[in-house]
Amino acid sequence: MSIREIPLRTLTGAPTTLAELAGDKAVLLVNVASKCGLTPQYSGLVELNKTYGPRGFTVIGVPCNQFMGQEPGTAEEIEQFCSTTYGVDFPLLEKTEVNGENRHPLYAELVETADAEGGAGDIQWNFEKFLIDRDGKVAARFRPTVTPQDATITSAIEGVL
């Protein structure tokens, strides 16, 4: 099964897949949290979505509460926070486990990809990013502290568009 066909759920609980959410667009998939020191990265993610969206790209946020309980809200609270505070206009999935024995199958696939320093395996923290090309292949992995506007991310996005 392609990574684009793995069953997912939207923030409201509706069944979906990356293929349904993104069509044939390239995707930057990011595990997000509302109460993290890295939460201001939402602004950069919104900007990436605005800049590259017309060229066949979308950001997809995956709320996760596994890192010090930094995404404690309900789906409604998460949606309200994201739209009101940061103007998030990209899709959000339901709260998902990215590590451990209940790791979502999507993340079981994603964590096989190494980042630029060769680090693969468990997600380190909130705001780890995976760039998925139009064919559903993981093109790049970026650690949490790599900001959305970092040249390594923008050049990787340019490379898959």
C-alpha positions as CSV (number, residue, x, y, z in Angstrom):
1,M,0.0,0.0,0.0
2,S,1.3,3.5,-0.9
3,I,1.8,5.9,1.9
4,R,-0.8,8.1,0.2
5,E,-3.4,5.3,0.7
6,I,-2.9,4.7,4.5
7,P,-6.2,5.3,6.3
8,L,-6.3,8.5,8.3
9,R,-8.9,10.6,10.0
10,T,-9.4,14.4,9.7
11,L,-9.5,16.5,12.8
12,T,-13.3,16.1,12.8
13,G,-13.0,12.3,12.6
14,A,-13.9,11.8,9.0
15,P,-12.0,9.0,7.2
16,T,-9.5,10.1,4.6
17,T,-6.1,9.5,3.1
18,L,-3.2,11.7,2.0
19,A,-4.4,11.1,-1.6
20,E,-7.8,12.4,-0.7
21,L,-6.6,15.4,1.3
22,A,-3.8,16.4,-1.1
23,G,-4.8,15.0,-4.5
24,D,-1.6,14.9,-6.5
25,K,0.1,17.6,-4.5
26,A,3.4,17.4,-2.7
27,V,2.9,17.4,1.1
28,L,4.8,18.7,4.1
29,L,3.5,16.5,7.0
30,V,4.2,18.0,10.4
31,N,3.3,16.7,13.9
32,V,2.1,19.8,15.7
33,A,1.2,20.9,19.2
34,S,-0.5,24.1,20.5
35,K,1.5,24.5,23.8
36,C,5.1,23.9,22.7
37,G,8.0,26.3,22.4
38,L,8.0,25.5,18.7
39,T,4.3,26.3,18.2
40,P,5.1,29.7,16.5
41,Q,6.3,27.5,13.6
42,Y,2.6,27.5,12.6
43,S,3.1,31.0,11.1
44,G,5.9,29.7,8.9
45,L,3.8,26.6,7.9
46,V,0.9,28.9,6.9
47,E,3.3,31.0,4.8
48,L,4.7,27.9,3.1
49,N,1.2,26.8,2.3
50,K,0.4,30.2,0.8
51,T,3.6,30.5,-1.2
52,Y,3.7,27.0,-2.6
53,G,0.1,26.0,-2.6
54,P,-0.7,27.3,-6.0
55,R,2.1,25.2,-7.4
56,G,0.8,21.9,-6.2
57,F,1.8,21.8,-2.5
58,T,0.1,21.6,0.9
59,V,1.0,21.4,4.5
60,I,-0.9,18.8,6.6
61,G,-0.7,19.1,10.4
62,V,-0.9,16.1,12.7
63,P,-1.7,17.0,16.3
64,C,0.2,14.9,18.8
65,N,0.1,14.9,22.6
66,Q,3.0,12.5,23.2
67,F,5.6,15.1,24.0
68,M,5.0,16.4,27.6
69,G,1.2,16.7,26.9
70,Q,1.7,19.8,24.7
71,E,-1.4,19.1,22.7
72,P,-4.1,18.5,25.3
73,G,-7.1,20.1,23.6
74,T,-10.1,18.5,22.0
75,A,-10.5,18.6,18.2
76,E,-12.6,21.7,18.5
77,E,-10.1,23.5,20.8
78,I,-7.2,22.6,18.4
79,E,-9.1,23.9,15.4
80,Q,-10.1,27.1,17.2
81,F,-6.6,27.7,18.4
82,C,-5.0,27.1,15.0
83,S,-7.5,29.2,13.0
84,T,-7.7,32.1,15.5
85,T,-4.1,32.3,16.6
86,Y,-2.3,31.5,13.3
87,G,-4.8,31.6,10.5
88,V,-4.2,27.9,9.7
89,D,-5.9,27.1,6.4
90,F,-4.3,23.7,5.7
91,P,-5.7,20.3,6.7
92,L,-5.3,19.0,10.2
93,L,-5.6,15.3,11.1
94,E,-7.0,13.9,14.3
95,K,-4.7,13.7,17.3
96,T,-2.2,10.9,16.5
97,E,0.5,8.8,18.2
98,V,3.7,9.1,16.3
99,N,5.9,6.9,18.6
100,G,5.5,3.8,20.7
101,E,3.5,0.7,20.4
102,N,0.4,2.6,19.3
103,R,2.3,4.5,16.6
104,H,0.0,5.2,13.6
105,P,0.8,3.1,10.5
106,L,1.6,6.4,8.6
107,Y,4.4,7.2,11.1
108,A,5.6,3.6,11.1
109,E,6.5,4.2,7.4
110,L,7.7,7.8,7.9
111,V,10.2,7.1,10.7
112,E,12.2,4.8,8.3
113,T,13.4,7.9,6.5
114,A,16.6,9.5,7.8
115,D,17.1,13.2,8.1
116,A,20.1,15.1,6.7
117,E,22.3,14.0,9.6
118,G,21.3,10.4,9.1
119,G,18.9,10.2,12.0
120,A,16.0,7.8,11.5
121,G,13.7,6.2,13.9
122,D,11.4,7.8,16.5
123,I,10.1,11.3,16.2
124,Q,12.2,13.5,18.4
125,W,9.6,16.2,19.3
126,N,6.7,18.3,18.1
127,F,7.1,19.9,14.6
128,E,9.2,17.2,13.0
129,K,8.6,17.5,9.2
130,F,8.4,15.0,6.3
131,L,8.2,16.1,2.7
132,I,6.3,13.7,0.6
133,D,6.5,14.0,-3.2
134,R,3.6,13.7,-5.6
135,D,4.3,10.0,-6.1
136,G,4.0,9.4,-2.3
137,K,7.7,8.9,-1.7
138,V,9.3,10.5,1.3
139,A,11.7,13.0,-0.2
140,A,13.1,14.5,3.0
141,R,12.9,14.6,6.8
142,F,13.5,17.7,8.9
143,R,14.1,17.8,12.7
144,P,11.8,19.9,14.9
145,T,14.1,22.9,15.2
146,V,14.5,23.3,11.4
147,T,12.0,26.2,10.8
148,P,9.6,26.2,7.9
149,Q,11.5,29.0,6.1
150,D,14.9,27.3,6.4
151,A,16.6,27.1,3.0
152,T,16.9,23.3,3.4
153,I,13.1,23.0,3.5
154,T,12.3,25.6,0.8
155,S,14.8,24.1,-1.6
156,A,13.5,20.6,-1.0
157,I,10.0,21.8,-1.7
158,E,11.2,23.5,-4.9
159,G,12.8,20.2,-5.8
160,V,9.6,18.2,-5.7
161,L,7.4,20.7,-7.4
